[in-house]
Amino acid sequence: MNKNLKQYGIGGLLLVTGVILGAFIFSGDKSAHEHARTSISQKEEKIWTCSMHPQIRQDSSGDCPICGMDLIPASQMGSEIDPEAIKMSKTARTLARIETTIVGNAKKESNNVNLSGELKVNEDRVESISANYDGRIERLYINDVGEQVRKGQVIAQIYAPDLQILKEEYILAKNQGNSGLLESVTKKIRNLDLNTNDILAMQDGVLNFKTPVSGVVSVLNVNQGDNIKTDQQLMQIADLSTLWASFDVYQSALDLVSEGDILNINIPNSSSVSAKVDFVSPVLDQKTRSAKARAIVDNNNLKLKPGVFISAELQHDTDQKQNKGSVMIPRSAVLWTGVRSVVYKEIEDESGVYYKLREVKTGQYKGNDVEILSGISLGDVIVSHGAFSIDSEAQLSDKRSMMNIDKNQSSEQQVNSDIDNKLLKYYLELKNALVKDDFEGSKAILKDFQKILKSSVDKNQLLSTLEPTLNSMITSKNIEDLRQNFINLSEEMIDYTKGLNIEPTLYVQYCPMANSNEGAYWLSLDSNIRNPYFGASMLKCGEVREVIYPGE
């Protein structure tokens, strides 16, 4: 009896349990489904991961076995702002040493204007020497341009019959005591820029011709034995105690140079001097697209020579806010990939702090800052330190990063970009070697340049264009020949790089003195002038003519 009751009791319990389970499984009670989902969610919350190393998965909290950071629930790794944004906990940000800055303009910064030119004779201190009578040069004591003369020095003997007649008239009037005639003859002598002593000292019609000024003969138009006419210019004598420092100011810099500006002038084999701009030509040369500016340089010791090439630096404070659309950020904020540049923008809402990759276009470099032409705006908060750590997490999470900006970019495109960057790298190394006057180093770099070019089947057209120039440069016997061929290489590289998506920004620079004063161009990573055609002798000769931005 007890056995039967026990069996019935067990059966009843199973029946009740079955009914309850059936009701739970088959009923449409929403609360039951909600309970199931809650259970699953709670199970997911038990998975812990590292914000810096999302491959770590654990079923309990603790420290990351890789970096030691606090693990966080896996559900917190997703971004409610953007699926490509990276979320980091406060601890993660602290360990990664993340620092941010607010994007803004620098109020003022120093802009250097580099000018090139030469020393010239001060035309305001040049005296034209002529004779006010007909005659013949019996003796000429000046034989070459550049000879120095002193005021009152006899520089020629001129046979002048008309002056002999004037001498006789003067003596006759004086002997007769005829004051009227004497005054008339004396006036004639003065009108010829002579005095009575010069006339009375004549022997057989030959006058000792004296220079009225001191200086250096800058122009000599006659030779001994020449016949001369009234008012004919015999020579020019220049006072070289001051010189003109004459510069070419190109169209892009005309608004930066004004009368009264102070120039720091660099003169080869001499100490630098300061001088004030006293003239800027209002007329632009249509051929060179430049105007002349000049300053007066003291030369009392006569050590400075006209014709010497010089350079100058003019400093200006300019307002960055005039550059519409451009902002300045620390260089440390930018990650350069060799192809593109990126920064990380900080975004914060009630759910936390996120970091979003932004592709940017860079402009000029100013000290520790870089100009941003597009990609971010004034007021944005960006990562100024620690961006690489954020990018590393993006790479591990298979999100957009500096190495994975365009997931659709083919491997062939990447290979071509690498070759383009290597060609540019070797070209810029060659330019720097020429700046340093390093002849052997330049030839070694050229061989690397040629090797990269020949290794690419896609650069056959560029190779055929450049090969004669490269061969001539590699076999050059001296640095002057190499620099002459560098002109052609630079022109081809400038044309080639335009339109390539190459980082960073390139500056097309120009020196009017290169190529026998016909001018020549080159490429540079820096807006500051470092002249490869002259090296140390004229390091700062030139100016920026054009800026090549990536993709333009």
Protein Blocks (a to p, Z undefined) as FASTA:
>chain_A
ZZmmmmmmmmmmmmmmmmmmmmmmmpccfklmmmmmmmmmmmmmmpccdfklmmbccfbe
cddfklopacddfklmpcfkbmkbccddfklmmmnopacddddddfbacddddddddddd
dfklcccdddfbdcddfbdcbfbghiacdehiafbdcddfklmmmmmmmmmmmmnopakl
mmmmmmmmmmnopafklmmmpgghiacdddfbecddfbdcbdehiacdehiafbdcddfk
bccddddddfklmmmpcghiacddddehiacdddddfbdcfbdcfklopacddddddffk
omacghiacdddddddddfklmghiacddfklpccehlaccdddddddfkbccddddddd
ddddehjbccdfbhpaehiacdfbhjlmmmmmmmmnopacfklmblmbcfklmmmmmmmm
mmmmmmmmmmmmmmnopaklmmmmmmmmmmmmmmpmklmmmmmmmmmmmmmmmmpcbfkl
mmmmmmmmmmmmmmmmgopacdddddddddfkggnhnopadddfbfbdcdfklmmmlmmg
ccdfbdcdehZZ
